[in-house]
Amino acid sequence: MPTEHTYKQFDAELEAVRASVLKMGGMVEEQIINAVEALVSGDMDLAELVDANDHNVNGLEVAIDEDCTRIIARRQPTASDLRMVMMVVKTITDLERIGDEAAKIARMAKLIHQSGRISMPRFSEVKYMADMVLDMLRKALDAFARLDATKTVEIARQDQQVDEEFRLNLRHLITYMMEDPRTISVFIDILFVTKAIERMGDHAKNMSEYVVYMVKGKDVRHTSLEEIEKEVM
C-alpha cells in the first residue's frame, strides 16, 4: 500500500511540474513582448534574441513532457491526478506553439525592416492585437496556477474579439494593397504577423479550456461560449 511519504513525494512531483509550466509560460510571454517590440521598433538584435530563445522554450517543453511521462510510469495516477498530468502535457504543447508564433513574428520583423523599403507602415493595429493576446495568456496562466475554471469564459470572449480584430485588419490590408500595389509585399508580411497573433489567441483559449477539464472533468473544446459558460458558472 502507498505510504504517506509516497503521497507527499507524488504531490511534490506534481507541484514541480506545475512550477515548470509557469516558468515556461513566463518565457513565452517574454518572447511575445520582445517579438512585437522588435517589429515596432526595428530592433534587429531583439529579433535575433527571440529567434534564438525559441530553442530554450522547446527544450523546456521536452523536459516537462519527460517529467510527465516518468510520473505516469512510476505513479500510475488516476482521477484528478491523471487529469492534472494530462492538462500539463496539453498546456505545454500550446505554449510551445505560441513560442513558435512569436519566433515567426521576429523573423517577419527582420524581413520587413531589412528589405530597404522606402516607407514603413504603422503597427498600432498589430500592437493592439498583441496586447489583447498577452492579456489572454496571462489570464490562462493564472487560471492554470489557481485552477480557476471561471476565467475560461472571459478568455473565450476575448478570443472572439481577437478573431474580429484579425478580420478587420485583413480587410484594411486588402484595401491598402488595392489602392497602392507597391505596398503588397510589406502588407502580406504584416498579414502573416497578424495571423500569428490570432493563432496565439487560439492557443491561450485552449489552455484555459484544459483547466475546465482539470477542475470539472468536462472537455469543453469545440463547444460554444454559452456551453462553456453553463459548465463553469
C-alpha positions, 0 to 999 in steps of 0.5 A: 500500500502507498505510504504517506511519504509516497503521497507527499513525494507524488504531490511534490512531483506534481507541484514541480511540474506545475512550477515548470509550466509557469516558468515556461509560460513566463518565457513565452510571454517574454518572447511575445513582448520582445517579438512585437517590440522588435517589429515596432521598433526595428530592433534587429538584435531583439529579433535575433534574441527571440529567434534564438530563445525559441530553442530554450522554450522547446527544450523546456517543453521536452523536459516537462513532457519527460517529467510527465511521462516518468510520473505516469510510469512510476505513479500510475495516477488516476482521477484528478491526478491523471487529469492534472498530468494530462492538462500539463502535457496539453498546456505545454504543447500550446505554449510551445506553439505560441513560442513558435508564433512569436519566433515567426513574428521576429523573423517577419520583423527582420524581413520587413525592416531589412528589405530597404523599403522606402516607407514603413507602415504603422503597427498600432493595429498589430500592437493592439492585437498583441496586447489583447493576446498577452492579456489572454495568456496571462489570464490562462496562466493564472487560471492554470496556477489557481485552477480557476475554471471561471476565467475560461469564459472571459478568455473565450470572449476575448478570443472572439474579439481577437478573431474580429480584430484579425478580420478587420485588419485583413480587410484594411490590408486588402484595401491598402494593397488595392489602392497602392500595389507597391505596398503588397509585399510589406502588407502580406508580411504584416498579414502573416504577423497578424495571423500569428497573433490570432493563432496565439489567441487560439492557443491561450483559449485552449489552455484555459479550456484544459483547466475546465477539464482539470477542475470539472472533468468536462472537455469543453473544446469545440463547444460554444461560449454559452456551453462553456459558460453553463459548465463553469458558472 
